[in-house]
């Protein structure tokens, strides 16, 4: 069986890595790794790939940044000749980025079966580009691998036959558990000069939070209020908010004239994007994580780290039901209330949702070998 695994953005690599590793255990599987180049940085090659146990991509489509329509079209245009030449038996896509949908559509039009890892997640907010990508990819995929029970309910409600749906667990958690086992968290904390549970970790990249000066300004207001409130507590003297800044967010801070305002928040430390190991180490020992990322909601659930999601909805409801996640939007009083509680109260007990046990990739490969 010849499989093409498609990656595009940083979280895709963490989701594909355990699947690729499991496929290497089976000599009857020949695999190719295609990087669409939708998101490119030097941090997505070399040491980053080796750290995850991934080889350099066999093919890089080098699509780069563009509007949603142009980027999707470019992936389709450049991926089609790859499929024609490689003639795979299956294309495996992950997540919900533009490349996920583009690769799936291109494969299906050439009658190549598609497997979607992380299928069925829904925010029910169609203003999110990712929601459209999720909906459409799931409709045309042959194998829908889900991470939580709500995903199967969503797919069944959308008319997907049950025989196409497989509850396997979460490959991103496969990677997290494997990497956590070899982390030196204390060394990471020393490197970034923070104390365990006495700092916040922030990520921010969703268009709804960073693409207008009003929204981005509201986030900065909330961060400033939380910083001020924490400084009145016992942990205030050493409190810092570490902010590995996404290139999109950094660009918009500058374009909107908000960089000085961000730099004026006493405890806010702007950092470049971090290596996965450093980020995981900081996340595992943070007092609280503030984010608008879906994957980080899942990772903090397993790590038992309080997570404040700067959105009004989530496509990962299990992180609210069984995890440590709270939806706070950009509501300043809620962010301060829950942030203070996380930094000064008792730590939550880590809980792993069903099948988030480090064996999701094994289940995926077993199903593919049985069904193809």
C-alpha positions in Angstrom: 0.0 0.0 0.0 1.4 3.4 -1.0 0.4 6.3 1.2 1.0 10.0 0.8 0.9 11.9 4.2 0.2 15.6 3.7 1.4 18.3 6.2 1.1 22.0 5.9 1.3 23.9 9.3 3.3 23.2 12.4 0.5 21.2 14.3 0.2 18.9 11.3 3.7 17.6 11.9 2.9 16.6 15.4 -0.3 14.8 14.3 1.4 13.0 11.4 4.6 12.0 13.2 3.2 9.1 15.2 1.3 7.8 12.1 4.4 7.9 10.0 6.4 6.1 12.7 3.7 3.4 13.0 3.7 2.9 9.2 7.4 2.4 9.2 6.8 -0.8 11.3 5.0 -2.3 8.4 7.1 -3.2 5.3 3.9 -3.6 3.3 3.4 0.2 3.5 5.3 2.6 1.3 4.9 6.2 2.4 5.7 9.6 1.1 5.7 12.9 3.1 4.4 15.9 1.2 4.8 19.4 2.7 2.6 21.9 0.9 4.6 24.8 2.3 1.4 26.6 3.4 3.3 27.7 6.5 7.0 27.8 6.1 9.7 28.7 8.7 13.2 27.4 9.3 11.7 25.9 12.5 9.8 23.4 10.4 12.8 21.5 9.1 16.1 20.0 10.3 16.2 19.7 14.1 12.4 20.1 14.4 11.7 17.1 12.2 14.4 15.0 13.7 13.0 15.7 17.2 9.6 14.3 16.1 11.2 11.4 14.3 10.1 12.6 10.9 12.3 12.6 7.8 12.7 15.7 5.6 9.6 15.8 3.3 10.0 13.9 0.1 8.2 16.7 -1.8 7.7 20.4 -0.9 5.0 22.2 -2.9 6.3 25.6 -1.6 2.9 27.2 -1.8 3.6 29.9 0.7 1.2 32.5 2.1 -1.8 33.9 0.2 -5.5 34.5 0.5 -7.6 31.4 1.3 -8.8 31.0 -2.3 -5.3 31.4 -3.9 -3.6 29.2 -1.3 -6.2 26.4 -1.7 -6.0 26.6 -5.5 -2.2 26.6 -5.5 -2.1 23.4 -3.4 -4.5 21.7 -5.7 -2.6 22.8 -8.8 0.8 21.6 -7.4 -0.5 18.5 -5.7 -2.3 17.0 -8.8 1.0 16.2 -10.7 2.3 14.6 -7.5 -0.7 12.2 -7.4 -0.4 11.5 -11.1 3.2 10.6 -10.8 3.2 8.8 -7.4 -0.2 6.9 -8.0 -0.8 6.4 -4.2 -3.4 4.0 -2.8 -4.4 6.5 -0.1 -3.9 10.2 0.8 -3.8 11.0 4.5 -4.6 14.5 5.7 -4.8 15.9 9.2 -6.5 18.8 10.9 -8.3 21.7 9.3 -6.0 24.0 7.4 -6.5 25.1 3.8 -4.1 22.4 2.6 -6.2 19.7 4.3 -9.2 20.5 2.1 -7.1 21.2 -1.0 -5.3 17.9 -0.9 -8.4 15.9 -0.1 -10.4 17.5 -3.0 -7.5 16.9 -5.5 -7.2 13.2 -4.4 -10.9 12.5 -4.6 -11.2 14.0 -8.1 -8.5 11.5 -9.2 -10.3 8.7 -7.4 -7.7 8.3 -4.7 -9.2 7.4 -1.3 -8.7 9.9 1.5 -8.2 9.4 5.3 -8.9 12.4 7.5 -7.2 12.4 10.9 -9.1 14.5 13.5 -12.4 14.3 11.7 -15.8 15.5 12.9 -14.7 18.4 15.2 -17.1 21.3 15.0 -17.2 24.8 16.4 -20.5 25.5 14.6 -19.1 28.9 13.7 -18.9 29.2 9.9 -17.1 32.5 10.1 -14.0 30.4 11.0 -12.2 29.3 7.8 -11.2 26.1 9.6 -14.8 25.1 10.1 -15.5 25.2 6.4 -12.3 23.1 5.8 -13.5 20.6 8.4 -17.0 20.3 7.0 -16.0 19.8 3.4 -13.1 17.5 4.0 -15.2 15.2 6.1 -17.9 15.0 3.4 -15.5 13.6 0.8 -13.2 11.4 3.0 -13.3 7.6 3.0 -11.8 7.2 6.5 -12.8 9.6 9.2 -10.6 9.1 12.3 -12.1 10.9 15.3 -10.6 12.0 18.6 -13.7 12.3 20.8 -17.3 11.1 21.0 -18.8 14.5 19.9 -17.1 14.1 16.6 -18.9 10.9 15.7 -22.2 12.5 16.7 -21.5 15.5 14.4 -20.6 13.3 11.5 -23.7 11.1 11.9 -25.8 14.2 12.0 -24.3 15.3 8.7 -25.2 12.0 7.1 -21.8 10.3 7.1 -22.3 6.5 7.2 -21.1 4.8 10.4 -18.8 2.4 8.5 -16.6 5.4 7.5 -16.2 6.7 11.1 -13.5 5.3 13.4 -12.9 6.5 17.0 -9.2 6.1 17.4 -8.0 8.7 19.9 -5.7 11.7 19.3 -2.4 11.5 17.5 -1.3 14.9 18.8 -1.5 13.3 22.3 0.6 10.4 21.0 3.3 12.9 20.3 2.9 14.8 23.5 3.2 11.7 25.7 6.3 10.5 23.8 8.0 13.8 23.9 7.1 14.5 27.6 8.9 11.3 28.6 12.2 12.8 27.5 11.7 16.4 28.5 14.0 18.2 31.0 11.4 20.7 32.2 13.7 22.2 34.9 16.3 23.1 32.3 13.7 24.8 30.1 12.4 26.8 33.1 15.9 27.9 33.9 16.5 28.9 30.3 13.5 31.2 30.2 14.0 32.4 33.8 10.6 31.4 35.2 9.4 29.5 38.2 7.1 26.4 38.1 3.4 27.4 38.1 4.2 31.1 38.6 4.0 32.3 35.0 1.5 32.4 32.1 2.0 31.1 28.6 0.2 32.9 25.8 -0.4 32.0 22.1 -2.6 34.1 19.8 -3.1 33.7 16.0 -6.9 33.4 15.1 -8.1 36.1 12.7 -11.0 36.9 15.0 -8.4 38.0 17.7 -5.6 39.5 15.7 -6.9 40.8 12.4 -8.5 44.0 13.6 -7.1 46.7 15.9 -10.2 46.6 18.0 -9.9 42.8 18.8 -6.2 42.8 19.3 -6.5 45.9 21.5 -9.1 44.1 23.6 -6.7 41.2 24.1 -4.0 43.5 25.2 -6.4 45.2 27.7 -7.1 41.8 29.2 -3.4 40.9 29.5 -2.7 44.2 31.1 -5.5 43.7 33.6 -4.4 40.2 34.5 -0.8 41.3 34.9 -1.8 44.1 37.2 -4.1 41.8 39.3 -1.5 39.1 39.7 1.1 41.6 40.9 -1.0 42.1 43.9 -0.8 38.5 44.9 2.0 36.3 46.4 3.3 35.3 43.0 3.3 38.8 41.7 6.9 39.6 42.3 8.2 37.1 39.7 5.2 36.8 37.5 5.8 36.9 33.7 3.6 36.2 30.7 5.7 34.4 28.0 4.3 35.2 24.5 5.9 33.2 21.6 4.5 35.5 19.0 3.0 34.2 15.7 4.3 36.0 12.6 0.8 37.1 11.7 0.2 38.5 15.2 3.6 40.3 15.2 2.9 41.9 11.8 -0.6 43.1 13.0 0.7 44.6 16.2 3.1 46.7 14.2 0.5 47.5 11.5 -2.1 48.6 14.0 0.5 50.7 16.1 0.0 48.4 19.1 3.6 47.1 19.6 4.5 49.8 22.2 1.3 49.1 24.0 2.2 45.4 24.2 5.7 46.1 25.3 4.3 48.4 28.0 2.7 45.5 29.9 5.2 44.9 32.7 5.2 41.1 32.7 4.7 40.4 29.0 7.7 38.9 27.4 7.6 38.7 23.6 9.5 35.7 22.2 10.1 34.3 18.7 8.3 31.0 17.9 9.7 28.3 20.1 11.0 24.8 19.4 8.4 22.2 20.2 10.3 20.8 23.1 10.8 24.2 24.7 7.1 25.0 24.2 5.9 21.7 25.6 8.2 22.2 28.6 6.9 25.7 29.3 3.3 24.6 28.8 3.6 21.6 31.2 4.8 23.8 34.1 2.8 27.0 33.4 0.4 28.4 36.0 -2.1 29.1 33.3 -2.1 29.0 29.5 -4.1 31.6 27.5 -4.7 30.6 23.9 -7.0 30.6 20.9 -5.4 27.3 19.5 -7.5 24.1 19.3 -4.6 21.8 19.9 -3.3 23.5 23.0 -6.8 23.1 24.6 -6.2 19.3 24.1 -2.6 19.3 25.3 -3.3 21.3 28.5 -6.2 18.8 29.3 -3.7 15.9 29.3 -1.1 17.9 31.2 -3.6 19.2 33.8 -2.7 22.8 33.2 -5.4 25.5 33.5 -6.3 26.8 30.0 -8.2 30.0 29.2 -9.4 29.9 25.6 -9.7 33.4 24.1 -12.7 32.4 22.0 -16.5 32.2 22.3 -16.6 28.6 21.1 -14.6 25.4 20.7 -14.6 22.5 18.3 -13.1 20.4 21.2 -15.9 20.3 23.8 -14.3 17.4 25.6 -11.7 19.8 26.9 -14.5 21.7 28.7 -16.2 18.5 29.9 -13.2 16.5 31.0 -10.3 18.8 30.8 -9.0 22.1 32.3 -10.3 24.4 29.6 -12.6 27.5 30.1 -14.0 29.7 27.3 -13.4 33.3 28.3 -13.4 35.1 24.9 -12.0 38.6 25.3 -14.0 39.3 28.5 -11.6 41.1 30.8 -13.3 40.3 34.1 -13.5 36.6 33.2 -9.9 36.5 32.1 -8.8 38.1 35.4 -11.0 35.9 37.5 -10.0 32.6 36.0 -6.4 33.7 35.5 -6.0 34.6 39.2 -7.8 31.4 40.3 -5.4 29.3 38.2 -2.3 31.1 39.5 -3.2 31.2 43.1 -5.5 28.2 43.6 -5.2 24.4 43.6 -3.9 22.7 40.5 -6.5 20.6 38.6 -6.1 16.9 38.4 -5.0 15.7 34.9 -7.7 13.6 33.1 -7.2 11.8 29.9 -10.3 11.4 27.7 -11.0 7.9 26.4 -8.3 6.6 24.0 -5.9 9.5 24.6 -3.4 6.9 25.6 -0.6 7.3 23.1 -1.8 4.5 20.7 -4.1 6.4 18.3 -1.6 6.0 15.4 -1.4 2.3 16.0 -5.2 2.1 15.7 -5.2 4.2 12.5 -2.7 2.0 10.7 -4.4 -1.2 11.8 -7.7 0.0 10.3 -6.0 1.1 7.1 -4.3 -2.2 6.7 -7.5 -4.1 7.3 -9.7 -2.0 5.0 -7.5 -1.2 2.0 
